[in-house]
Amino acid sequence: MDLESLTTTSGEWLRGSGPESAIVISSRIRLARNLAQFPFLTRADDGVRSEIETLLRSKIENLDSQCNLGYLDVGTLNDLDRQFLVERQLISRELAESHGSRGVGISEEENVSLMINEEDHLRMQVLRSGFALDDCWREINLIDDAIESEVTYAFSERWGYLTACPTNVGTGIRVSVMLHLPALVLTKEIQKVFQALQKISLAVRGLYGEGSQAMGDFYQISNQVTLGKSEEQVIAAIQDVVPNIIDYERRMRNELIKQNRQGLHDQVSRAYGILRNAQTISSEETMHLLSSVRMGIDLELIDGLDMSTINELFIQTQPAHLQKIQHEPLESAERNAVRASYLRRRLSAADAERN
Amino acid sequence: MDLESLTTTSGEWLRGSGPESAIVISSRIRLARNLAQFPFLTRADDGVRSEIETLLRSKIENLDSQCNLGYLDVGTLNDLDRQFLVERQLISRELAESHGSRGVGISEEENVSLMINEEDHLRMQVLRSGFALDDCWREINLIDDAIESEVTYAFSERWGYLTACPTNVGTGIRVSVMLHLPALVLTKEIQKVFQALQKISLAVRGLYGEGSQAMGDFYQISNQVTLGKSEEQVIAAIQDVVPNIIDYERRMRNELIKQNRQGLHDQVSRAYGILRNAQTISSEETMHLLSSVRMGIDLELIDGLDMSTINELFIQTQPAHLQKIQHEPLESAERNAVRASYLRRRLSAADAERN
C-alpha cells in the first residue's frame, strides 16, 4: 500500500452524508482480539511479536477479496507517517508509539483498519460517516468471523474474549460515536450531557481518543463496559442515548437561532472570514473556527460550502497532514503559515465553485 | 443644493491620490472671519443672526463663478442631515449643534465649505487630498479676498482679525493635516510624537476635531497659535514638522515588516476577512479594521483594493451616512447590521473587479 496516495484522498467516513451527519461525524466499532497460541504482548519478546505479525498479516491479506485491504508495516514507518495515520484515525496513538513488529491493514475507502500488535494482537476497527452503528457492526462482524475461521482467538467460556487489559475482556468491543456539539458547548449545557452519560457508564473523549482534549467541539462517546453484556446490548446502549443528544444539540441550535440569529450568523461568518484570509493560524484556532463554520452550514447561515469540505479540513490541517502535503518537515510556526495557506486555497476553490 | 445627491458621491479629498496620501489623508485650512457691522454671535439675537446669514449667503452665492458653491440652510435641516454633514467634514459639530439662522456653502467637489454663523460669522474651509497645504492656502486666500472685497471684516491694526474666541484672534487661521499613523500606534512610538508636537505648540486631535477620540489611528495635527505670526509662518510650522512624522511612521512600518512580516500580513488579512464577512459590526471596530487594511494596501500586503475605497468606507460607515444610504432612521444595533452589509457589498464589488 502506498501511504503517499492517502494525501490526495480522504476517508469515506468524512463524506458527511451518513445519517444525522450534521451532528454525528462518524460511528465506529472496534474489537480487541488475541491469538490463543501466543502470550499477550506485555510478555512477548521481539521474536514472538514478529511471528504474530507475520501470521496475522497473512490472514488479513487473505481477506482481500472481501475488503480490498492494503497493508502498512508500521514498524518501518517514520514518526511523521505514523502521526499522519493517527490523525487520519487509521491507527491508534498506541500503535504509533509502540515498538517492534506491527502493522495495519487499511481498506481503500479507509472504513476498515485492522491493527496488528497494538495493545492486543489484533484490533479491528470499522468506521462509517454519520450515525450508522448497525452498518459498522455488520461489517466488523463479518471480518471478525472471517479471521476467526482461520485462527484460534484467546477465549474463555467464562470470561469471553481475553484481552491484554482487563477493561476489554468479554466482548472486546468499543462502540463509539463522534459528535459535533457546538451549541451544547455555547449554551454550557454540555456539562449536563457529561453527567447523564457518566451515570450510564458511557465515556466522553476528544477527537483523538483517550486522554485527548475535545477540540472544535467534537466529543466521542463510547462504552466503558465490555463484560457481562452482549455486543448487541453494548451497541444498543449507545444507539439509545445518541438520538437524545442529537435532539438536545438540535434544540440548542434552534434556541441560539431564536435568541440571536444575527449574532450567530455574525460569529459563523467571521469564523469563515478568518479561515479564508488568515496568513498564520494554529491548529487549535482552526478547529475552533471550522467548528463554527460547520454549524453555520447546517443552520444555512453559510451557502455553497459542503459539509465534506469542512470535515476534510479538520483532518487535513493537522500537523502531520500539512507536512505530508508540503513534502517537508515543518516547525510549528511554519505549519501555522502552511495551514493558513492551505485553508485559503481550499476555501477559495470552494468559493470559485460557488460563483 | 440637493443634500441627497451627496450620498451617492464622496469628497474629492478622499480620492487618496494627493502627495504622501499613504500617510496623509488630507490637508485643511480654515479662516475665521466676522463682519465689522454686526456684534459677535454670543451677543447677536435671532434677528441679527438672520441678517448676517442673508448678507453672507448673498456674497457666497456671488462666488459661484469661482467655485460653483451650493448652499444648504443648516437651520432647517433635521438632526440626521446635520450629522451627515459633520461626518463628511463639511460642517463643524458647532455649526450642527448651534441654533437659529445658519448655513454652509459647499463646492461641488466638497473641497470648499463656507460656514455662516458657526462660532464666528464666517468660517471658511478648504480641504485637499494628501499633503497639500500650499494648494489649500492658495485657494482659501482667493476666496477670502473675494469676500473681503465685498464686506468689511472686523479687523484691528493691532490684533488683526477679531474673532468670537480669543484663541483665533490675529490670523484666524487653523492649519491642519489628518494623518494615518497605525505603525506609530502599534509600536507605541506615538506618545513621543505627541510630546514633540506639544513642545512646538501644535495640537493633536481625532478624526472629528476638538474633543474627539483618535479612532482608526487617525490623528489631526493643527496649530494652536493664531496671533503674532503670519499665515505663512503658521503653515510653514506644520509643513516643517509633518514630513518628520511621515518619515517616522514610514520607518515604523518598515520596522514592523522587518520584524514580523507574516504577523503583520496576518493582522491585515484577518482585518479584511472580518470586514468582508461580518454580519454585524460597530463603528469603532470598523475604523480599527479599516485602519489595518489601509496600512496593508500601502505595504502591498493586500492587492487590488484602492486606497480611495478604504478612505470612502471610513466616512460612509459612519452612523448618519448609513441612515442616509438606507433612507431610514436606524437604532445602533440596526446600524451595526447595515454597516456590515454595506461593507460586504462594497468589498465584494472590489473583489469582483479584482478577479
Interface residues (C-beta under 8 A of the other chain):
Chain A: Q262 G263 H265 D266 S269 R270 Y272 G273 I274 L275 R276 N277 A278 Q279 T280 I281 A337 A340
Chain B: Q262 G263 H265 D266 S269 R270 Y272 G273 I274 L275 R276 N277 A278 Q279 T280 I281 A337 A340
